[in-house]
Amino acid sequence: MGQSGLLCVDIPEQYGGLGAPLAFAAGIVDEFSRLGYNAVACNLAVHSNIVAHYLLNSGTEEQKAHYLPKMASGESVGAIAMTEPGAGSDLQGMKTAALKDAEGQYVINGSKTFITNGQHCDFVIVAARTNQNVSASKGTTLFIVDADCKGLIKGKNLKKIGLRSADTSELFLEDVTVASSQILGDIEGGFITLMRELPRERTILAAGACGAMEGAIEITVKYLNEREAFGKPLSKLQAIRHKVAEMTTEAKVNRAYVNQCLALLEKHQLSTADASIAKLSATEAQSRIVDGCVQLFGGYGYMQEYPISRAYLDARVQRIYGGTSEIMKEIISKDILGK
């Protein structure tokens, strides 16, 4: 993918990217999702649209010059480790700690889980608490940890019901020592950086959801035109035609809103609440639409040989990662009603 120019396309050319607009970067994730390669879209989005932009927006010049060109070429795979076994969407429950030693280096201990690219990554951005005397929101720092650092252990590749070809892993940090030059952004400013980057992550997820639901409708329409029942194609039955009309309408409405959010994100004007609305609406719609498509396939929709069955399994996690639907609702309600 790096050789084909599909990685980090909206990163400036000086760092190996194409300097393309955000819409082009989102379009790549969108298209892989549309074609049913949701696992590829997942790994690609984390590498190119999330990790690369953490570095671009918060990294030092040395960090950007070292990591970004290798990410754009595909030589180096990036990951980000926020989630922990006891702290999912609630990052305030983070336990991983980084303590400063006598030499000014940081020693990191903790465990992370559900890490996309965790097996194949060459480096990972790790969120760790550097101040235990304050809340995680005030005492968290981000560190760039190279995969060959002593004490960084890649656990098992987790077995999932969907996105099976996506690399999702456990990571363990046992006395991992990194220099202060590996801090990404400000010391104890990690939580602010995370919150600043989450709207991008959620909007890209929403774009992928749009591609996935549109792709599911496309293969369903093809099937309905080919499959016959009661002496005529399924596509001629009114109940089925109306169901396709409903699903297409929902897909198009979500696409319009997600495109609006992408335009605002490009201008640095997208609010956290609007990104959350896009993520909530598009991923919930994806699950409803793909489920409806499986129903229209009948028994064949339940067979693994038909791509709609994989689309069904892949869709389920969309309402969980990047912030659950419930967390999205809480963010949106706080924006409307206050805390």
BELTA-V524386 format. One record per residue. RES is the residue in one small letter. SS is DSSP state (H for helix, E for strand, C for the rest). PHI is phi as a letter, one per 30 degrees, with the letter a starting at -180 (none if undefined). Layout:
res=RES ss=SS phi=PHI
res=RES ss=SS phi=PHI
This chain:
res=m ss=C phi=none
res=g ss=C phi=d
res=q ss=C phi=d
res=s ss=C phi=d
res=g ss=C phi=i
res=l ss=C phi=c
res=l ss=C phi=c
res=c ss=C phi=h
res=v ss=C phi=d
res=d ss=C phi=c
res=i ss=C phi=d
res=p ss=C phi=e
res=e ss=H phi=e
res=q ss=H phi=d
res=y ss=H phi=c
res=g ss=C phi=j
res=g ss=C phi=d
res=l ss=C phi=c
res=g ss=C phi=i
res=a ss=C phi=d
res=p ss=C phi=d
res=l ss=H phi=e
res=a ss=H phi=e
res=f ss=H phi=d
res=a ss=H phi=d
res=a ss=H phi=d
res=g ss=H phi=d
res=i ss=H phi=d
res=v ss=H phi=d
res=d ss=H phi=e
res=e ss=H phi=d
res=f ss=H phi=d
res=s ss=H phi=d
res=r ss=H phi=d
res=l ss=C phi=d
res=g ss=C phi=j
res=y ss=C phi=c
res=n ss=H phi=d
res=a ss=H phi=d
res=v ss=H phi=d
res=a ss=H phi=e
res=c ss=H phi=d
res=n ss=H phi=d
res=l ss=H phi=d
res=a ss=H phi=d
res=v ss=H phi=d
res=h ss=H phi=d
res=s ss=H phi=d
res=n ss=H phi=c
res=i ss=H phi=c
res=v ss=H phi=e
res=a ss=H phi=e
res=h ss=H phi=d
res=y ss=H phi=e
res=l ss=H phi=d
res=l ss=H phi=d
res=n ss=H phi=d
res=s ss=H phi=b
res=g ss=C phi=d
res=t ss=C phi=d
res=e ss=H phi=d
res=e ss=H phi=d
res=q ss=H phi=d
res=k ss=H phi=d
res=a ss=H phi=d
res=h ss=H phi=d
res=y ss=H phi=c
res=l ss=H phi=d
res=p ss=H phi=e
res=k ss=H phi=d
res=m ss=H phi=d
res=a ss=H phi=d
res=s ss=H phi=d
res=g ss=C phi=j
res=e ss=C phi=d
res=s ss=C phi=b
res=v ss=C phi=c
res=g ss=E phi=c
res=a ss=E phi=b
res=i ss=E phi=b
res=a ss=E phi=c
res=m ss=C phi=c
res=t ss=C phi=d
res=e ss=E phi=b
res=p ss=C phi=e
res=g ss=C phi=c
res=a ss=E phi=b
res=g ss=C phi=c
res=s ss=C phi=d
res=d ss=C phi=c
res=l ss=H phi=d
res=q ss=H phi=d
res=g ss=H phi=d
res=m ss=C phi=d
res=k ss=C phi=c
res=t ss=C phi=e
res=a ss=E phi=b
res=a ss=E phi=b
res=l ss=E phi=c
res=k ss=E phi=d
res=d ss=C phi=c
res=a ss=C phi=d
res=e ss=C phi=c
res=g ss=C phi=i
res=q ss=C phi=c
res=y ss=E phi=c
res=v ss=E phi=c
res=i ss=E phi=c
res=n ss=E phi=b
res=g ss=E phi=l
res=s ss=E phi=b
res=k ss=E phi=b
res=t ss=E phi=b
res=f ss=E phi=h
res=i ss=E phi=c
res=t ss=E phi=d
res=n ss=C phi=i
res=g ss=C phi=d
res=q ss=C phi=d
res=h ss=C phi=c
res=c ss=C phi=d
res=d ss=C phi=c
res=f ss=E phi=a
res=v ss=E phi=b
res=i ss=E phi=d
res=v ss=E phi=c
res=a ss=E phi=c
res=a ss=E phi=b
res=r ss=E phi=d
res=t ss=C phi=c
res=n ss=C phi=b
res=q ss=C phi=d
res=n ss=C phi=d
res=v ss=C phi=b
res=s ss=C phi=d
res=a ss=H phi=e
res=s ss=H phi=d
res=k ss=H phi=c
res=g ss=H phi=b
res=t ss=E phi=c
res=t ss=E phi=b
res=l ss=E phi=c
res=f ss=E phi=b
res=i ss=E phi=c
res=v ss=E phi=c
res=d ss=E phi=d
res=a ss=C phi=d
res=d ss=C phi=d
res=c ss=C phi=d
res=k ss=C phi=d
res=g ss=C phi=j
res=l ss=E phi=d
res=i ss=E phi=c
res=k ss=E phi=d
res=g ss=E phi=d
res=k ss=E phi=d
res=n ss=E phi=d
res=l ss=C phi=d
res=k ss=C phi=c
res=k ss=C phi=c
res=i ss=C phi=d
res=g ss=C phi=b
res=l ss=C phi=h
res=r ss=C phi=d
res=s ss=C phi=d
res=a ss=C phi=d
res=d ss=C phi=d
res=t ss=E phi=b
res=s ss=E phi=b
res=e ss=E phi=c
res=l ss=E phi=b
res=f ss=E phi=b
res=l ss=E phi=c
res=e ss=E phi=c
res=d ss=E phi=h
res=v ss=E phi=d
res=t ss=E phi=c
res=v ss=E phi=b
res=a ss=C phi=d
res=s ss=H phi=d
res=s ss=H phi=d
res=q ss=H phi=c
res=i ss=E phi=d
res=l ss=E phi=c
res=g ss=C phi=i
res=d ss=C phi=d
res=i ss=C phi=d
res=e ss=C phi=i
res=g ss=C phi=c
res=g ss=H phi=d
res=f ss=H phi=d
res=i ss=H phi=d
res=t ss=H phi=d
res=l ss=H phi=e
res=m ss=H phi=d
res=r ss=H phi=d
res=e ss=H phi=c
res=l ss=H phi=d
res=p ss=H phi=e
res=r ss=H phi=d
res=e ss=H phi=e
res=r ss=H phi=d
res=t ss=H phi=d
res=i ss=H phi=d
res=l ss=H phi=d
res=a ss=H phi=d
res=a ss=H phi=d
res=g ss=H phi=d
res=a ss=H phi=d
res=c ss=H phi=d
res=g ss=H phi=d
res=a ss=H phi=d
res=m ss=H phi=d
res=e ss=H phi=d
res=g ss=H phi=d
res=a ss=H phi=d
res=i ss=H phi=d
res=e ss=H phi=e
res=i ss=H phi=d
res=t ss=H phi=d
res=v ss=H phi=d
res=k ss=H phi=d
res=y ss=H phi=d
res=l ss=H phi=d
res=n ss=H phi=d
res=e ss=H phi=c
res=r ss=C phi=d
res=e ss=E phi=c
res=a ss=E phi=a
res=f ss=C phi=h
res=g ss=C phi=i
res=k ss=E phi=a
res=p ss=E phi=e
res=l ss=H phi=e
res=s ss=H phi=d
res=k ss=H phi=c
res=l ss=C phi=d
res=q ss=H phi=d
res=a ss=H phi=e
res=i ss=H phi=d
res=r ss=H phi=e
res=h ss=H phi=d
res=k ss=H phi=d
res=v ss=H phi=d
res=a ss=H phi=d
res=e ss=H phi=d
res=m ss=H phi=d
res=t ss=H phi=d
res=t ss=H phi=d
res=e ss=H phi=d
res=a ss=H phi=d
res=k ss=H phi=d
res=v ss=H phi=d
res=n ss=H phi=d
res=r ss=H phi=e
res=a ss=H phi=d
res=y ss=H phi=d
res=v ss=H phi=d
res=n ss=H phi=d
res=q ss=H phi=d
res=c ss=H phi=d
res=l ss=H phi=d
res=a ss=H phi=d
res=l ss=H phi=d
res=l ss=H phi=d
res=e ss=H phi=d
res=k ss=C phi=c
res=h ss=C phi=i
res=q ss=C phi=c
res=l ss=C phi=d
res=s ss=C phi=d
res=t ss=H phi=d
res=a ss=H phi=d
res=d ss=H phi=d
res=a ss=H phi=d
res=s ss=H phi=d
res=i ss=H phi=d
res=a ss=H phi=d
res=k ss=H phi=d
res=l ss=H phi=d
res=s ss=H phi=d
res=a ss=H phi=d
res=t ss=H phi=d
res=e ss=H phi=d
res=a ss=H phi=d
res=q ss=H phi=e
res=s ss=H phi=d
res=r ss=H phi=d
res=i ss=H phi=d
res=v ss=H phi=d
res=d ss=H phi=d
res=g ss=H phi=d
res=c ss=H phi=d
res=v ss=H phi=e
res=q ss=H phi=d
res=l ss=H phi=d
res=f ss=H phi=d
res=g ss=H phi=i
res=g ss=H phi=e
res=y ss=H phi=d
res=g ss=H phi=d
res=y ss=H phi=c
res=m ss=C phi=c
res=q ss=C phi=d
res=e ss=C phi=d
res=y ss=C phi=c
res=p ss=H phi=d
res=i ss=H phi=d
res=s ss=H phi=d
res=r ss=H phi=d
res=a ss=H phi=e
res=y ss=H phi=d
res=l ss=H phi=d
res=d ss=H phi=d
res=a ss=H phi=d
res=r ss=H phi=d
res=v ss=H phi=d
res=q ss=H phi=e
res=r ss=H phi=d
res=i ss=C phi=c
res=y ss=C phi=d
res=g ss=C phi=i
res=g ss=C phi=j
res=t ss=C phi=d
res=s ss=H phi=e
res=e ss=H phi=d
res=i ss=H phi=d
res=m ss=H phi=e
res=k ss=H phi=d
res=e ss=H phi=d
res=i ss=H phi=d
res=i ss=H phi=d
res=s ss=H phi=d
res=k ss=H phi=d
res=d ss=H phi=d
res=i ss=H phi=d
res=l ss=H phi=c
res=g ss=C phi=i
res=k ss=C phi=d
